[in-house]
Amino acid sequence: MSGRHPRIHASLLVLLLIGGTMGAPLIGPLRETLQELMGVSRAQLGLWINLMGLGAGALSLWATVRFRGTLSRTSFIKLGTVCGLAGMVLFAAVRPSPGAALWGMAAGWFLVTVSNVVRAVSGPIFMDLWRHAPHTGVLLLHGVNAVGKVVAPLIVLLVGESLQVNAGIYAAALLLLALDMCTWPKQSVRELGEAERSQLATTESVDRSWRGALFWTAALQFAFIAGSEAGVVSILGSFLTHHRSSPIVALSPARWAAAVLVLSQMGIFAGRFVFAGFPALKEKTVVLLCLLCGVFVLPGVLSPSPWVYVSSLFMVGVTFSATYPAFFTLSARSFVANRTAYSMATGLTTQVGINLCIWLASVLGNRQESLPVAVIASTAVMGLFGLFLFATRTGRQLCRAAEPATVPE
């Protein structure tokens, strides 16, 4: 484990743990309750989430580009934490009901999305903290984030479906984290700032990246990767509630749905750490293995047997496990001089994909009988990324760039 700057190291891990819960993993097990209390359909809730998320993503990208070189990465992290805290305070304070409460909920989602986009700069910070093994540091960061995805439905399972109670727990945790960040050692902040300044590409180089087709084509793939996961997680709870009765008498349909979501999210957690245990595997091989697990969505949705659909949905979780970090590592090798700019771009496209696919899943699953189609279609979005990587010239170009150079004898 990296021994450099332990306070900042620990704070970022806690932030990514909490960050893993804020978003689709939180909305998924609560959306049926929220829709009923606010008097909206799945499609209407999905549209609100989409519009607020896209607006927040655009604002976050503008801010990171506008203040690049003015605000340090550590300052962006603190700002993102405060935005997440404010969003959770709104969720905890506003009682879900028809009418004006929807605006308060929308504002909360806007702030949470800003927090999630800005938090993307934690990747480059962790690569500096793990400068002797940056790939290991990124895997650790994403692994802890995957734990957060399991925590969100687990908390719902333990404390119930009240958004106010769940958000209150997150707000308390983020408040403590924000206070801790205010006391980060000045020497650590200064050293990380110096490392960042030494890596900053020239303005002209960053401008060329923003205009580059390969840069944005690669970054766009994270919209499919993250969007597919978000679409599934956001609608799976509704599918389970209405199409799968609880085999355990003590658990209500909503609690059973949350329990299955926990197990499905554990597939993300397990897959990420299992693949990390095989460093000899090339990134494109890891991606292919993850994509193949996506076929388990069919028995996961079509089989009425709890043993079959629970185990299948666990494997669907594996589909989303290492795809993101593996492709980020692979594609980032083509943009070595603009690591921060590429992180910003992937942070934006990730949030665009998340919000668009939550809306898509909501529209497809607006009627009870079409919920199975919504789950399958959301998983299939990941296949679009697979087609790009393995069947297009640009995808193969990125794979070749990731191969170690051969030295002629």
N, C-alpha and C positions, 0 to 999 in steps of 0.2 A: 504494500500500500504506500502511496505517496506520503512522505512525511513533511512536505513543504506547505506552509501556511495552513495548519490544521483547522483553525477556526473557520476560515473561508471555505475550506474543503468540506467540513461538516455542514455548514450552512447551506451550501449548494446542494448537497445530497438531500437534506431535509426539504429544501424548496422543490426539488424535482420529485420527491416522494409526494408532497402535497399537490404539486402540479399535475401529477398523473391522475389525481382524483377529480380535478376541476375541468369539466367539459363533458364529453359524451358519457364517460363512466358514471358521472353524477346524474346526468339527465336520464339515462337509460332506465334505471330502476324506479325513477320518480315520475316519469312523464305521464303515466296513466292517472295518477293522483292529481298532478298539476292540471291536466286537461279537464278533468271533472270539476275541480275547484274553480278554474278560471272560465269554464264554459266555452272552450275552444276545441276545434277538431285537431287531429294529428297534423294535417296539412297546414292549418293556420299557425300552430305552434312552431312547426318546422320553418315556415316562412319568416316568422319573427326572428328565430334563431339565425337563419341565413342572412337576413338583411343587417342585423346588428353585428354579426360576425364579420361580414365583408367590410362594413364601415370601419370597424375596429382594426381590421387587418390593414386597410389602406392608410389609416391614421398612423399606425405603428410603423409601417414601412417608411412613410414620409418623415417621421420623427427620427428614426434610426439613420436615415440618409442625411437629413438636415443637420443633425447634431453629431454626426460621425467626426471624430477627432476633437470635438468639444467636450462631450460627455464620455467618460471612460466606460468600459464594459461593466465594471463593478457598480457604477452609478446607474446604468440601465437596469441591472439586476435589482437594485434597491427600489427604483421607480416601478418596475414590474411587480414587485412584492406588495408595494403600497396599493397599486391598482387592483391586484387580486384581493387584498384585504377589504378595500372599499366595495368591490363587487359582492363579496360574501356578506358584508354588513348589510347591504341592500337586500340580499336574499333573506337574511335573517329578520330584517325589520318589516318587510312588506308581506302582509298576509295574502296568499293567493286567492283571488276572487275576481268575478267578472268586472270589466270596466277599467278604471284608472290603474289598478294594481298591475295590469299587464305592462304599462309603461315603466314602472319600477323594476319589474322583472327583466324587461328588455335592457334597461340601463345597467343592471347588474351583469347580464351576459356580455354587454359591450365591454365593461371594465375587465371581466374575467378573460375575454379574448385578447384585449390589449396586453394583459399580464402574460398570457401564453405565448404571444408573438415575441414580446421583448425578451422573454426567458430563453429564447433561442441562442442568445449570446453566451449562455452558460457553457455551451460546447467548446468554443475556443478557449474560454477560461480554464476549463478542465484539461484541455490539451496542454496548456501552459503548466498547470499544476502537476501533470504527469508527463513532463517534457521528455523523459527517458523512455516512456512507453505510452504515447498518446492514444494509441488504439485501445489499449487496456482501459485507460481512463474514460474514453467515450462509451465503451461497453458497460463499464460500471455505472456510469451516469444513466444510460438507457435502461439498465437492469433495475436500478432503484426506481426509475420512473414507472417501470412495469409493475413493481410492487404496489405503487399508488393506484394503478388501474384495478388491482384486486381489492384494495382497501375500500374504495368507494361503495361498491355493492355490499361489502361486508358490514360497513357501518349502517347502511340502510337495513340490512338483515337484523342488526342488533338493536337499533334505536327506533326503527319504524320508518314510515314513508313521509314524514313531515320535512319539507324543505327547510323550514325555519330552524328546526333542531339540527339537521345535518349541516346547514350553512353556519350555524353558531359554533359548531365544533371546529370547522375549518377557519373561521374568523379568529377564534382564540389562538389557534396554532400559528396563523400568519402574523398576528399581533406580536406574539413572543418572538417569532423569527425576525420581524422587522426591527424590534428592539435590539436583538442580538446583532443585526447587521450594523446598527448605529455604533457599536463598540468594536467593530473589526480593528485589529491592530494596524496603526497607520503605516508601519514599515511594510506589512504584507500588501496593503493596498497600493503603496508607492511602487513596490517591486513588480506587481502585476501590471501596473500602469506603464512602467518602463518597458516591460516585455511586449505590451500591446503596441506602444509607439514604435518599437524597433521592427515590428512586423507590418506596420501599416504600409500598404502599397501607395503609390502616388495617386493623386486625384485622377490623372489621365488614365492610369491603369484601371482604376475602379470604373470610370466612365466607359472604357472599352468593354468591360465585363457586362455592365448593364445593357449595352447595345448588342452583345453577342448572342447569336441564335443558339449556339450550343449551351451557353450558360443558362438561358431561360428554359430551353427544352429539357435539360437535366433537372433544373429546379422544379419544373412543372410536374415531374413524375411523383413528387411527394404529395401533390394534391390527390393523385389516385391511391397512393399507399395509405396515407393517413385518412383520406376520405372514406375509403372502403371500410376500414376499421370503425370509424366513427358512425357510419351508416348502420353497420351491423349492431354495434353496441347500443345505439340510440333506439333501435326498434325491436331488438331481440326480447327485451323485457315484456313489451306489449304482446308479441307473438306467444311467449310462454304463458302469460296471464290468461289469454283468451283461447289458446289452442292446446294447452297441455295442463291437465288437472294435476294437483299435487298428490303424489303417492304417499305422502306422510301426513297423517291426519292432523298433527299438531301445527302444521304449516299452512297458512292461507295461500291462495294462488299468488298473491303479490310477494309473500315471503319466499315461496318456492321459486318464483322467477328470479328473485335476488340471489338465492342460493345457487341456482344454475349459472347465473351471470358470474358469480365468484369463481366457479369451477372453469368456466370458459375463459375468464381473464387469467386464471392460473396457467392456461396454455401459453399465453403471451409471456408470462414470467418464466415458466419452465423452459420454453423453447429458446429464449434469449440467453439463458445461462448454459443450456446444453450446447448450443452452437459456439458459445464463447470457449467451451472446453475443447474445441477442435480447431485451434488456430491455423492448422495446415490447410483447412478448407478454404478455397478461394471464395471471394465474396459472391461471385455470380453463381457458384454452386450452392451456397447458402440460400440465396434468393430463389433458385429453382426448387430446392427442397421445400422451402416455405410455401411457394406457390402451389406445389402439388398437393399440399395438405388442404387446399381450398375445396377440393372435391368432396370433402367430408360434410360440406354444408348440405348436400342432398339427403343423406340419411339423417342428418341433424334436424332437418325440417320435415321430412316425409315419414320418418318412422315414429309410431306412437309409443314404442317401448322406451321407458326412462333410461334403461341401461344403454341402449343404442344412441338415443339423441343426446344424452349427457356426455358420453365419451366422444361422440362425433363433434359436438360443439367445443369440447376441449381441444380437439385437433384443429378446428377452425381458428381457435385462439393461437395455435402454433403458426398458422398462416401469417399472422400479424406480428410475430415475435421478433425475428431478427431481420426482416425485410428492410425496415427503415434504416437501422444503423449500418447494415451491410451495404446498401446502395449508397448511403451518404459517404462511407469510407471509400467506396469504389469511384464514385463520381467526383469527389472532392480532389482527387489526384490530378484532375484536369484543370484545377483552378487554385494551384498551390499559392500563388501570389495574392489571391483575393479571398482568403479563408473567411474573414469576417463578413465580407460582402455576400459570399455564397451562403453563409449561415443566415443572414438577414433574408435573402431571397427564398431560401427553403422554409424559413419560419413563416413568411407570408403565404407561400403556396400551400403549406400545410394547413393553415387556418382557412384559406379559401376552400380547399378540398373538404375539410371537416364540415364547414357550414353548408356547402352546396350538397354534400352527400347526406347530411342529416335532413335537409329539406327534401331531397329526392326520395329518401326512404320514407319520410312522412307522407309525401304525396302518394307514393305507390301503396303504402300501407294504411291509407286513410280509411278504407273499409276493412272490417274485421276479416272478411274472407280473403283479402288480398295481402294480409300480413306475411304469409309464407313467401310470396313473390318478392316482397320488399327485402326480406332477409337474403334470399338467393341473389337478387339483383345487386344488392350492396356488396356482397362477396365477389360477384363477377367484375366489379369495378377494378379490383386488384389485377384481374386478367388483362386489362388494357395496358397496365404497366408492364406485365410480362411480355405482351406482344411487342411493345416498344423495345424492351431490352434485348430480346432474343430474335426478333424478326425484322428489325429496321437497321438501316445502315448507321444511323446516329447511335443507336444503342450498342451496336457492335464496336463502334469507334470508341465509346466510353470504356467498354470492356478491354479493348486493346491498350488504351492509355493506362489502365490499371495494372497491366502485366509488367513485371520487372524487365528492364531492358537487358537484352542478351549482348554479351561482349564477344566479338569474333575472335577466334584463336589465331 
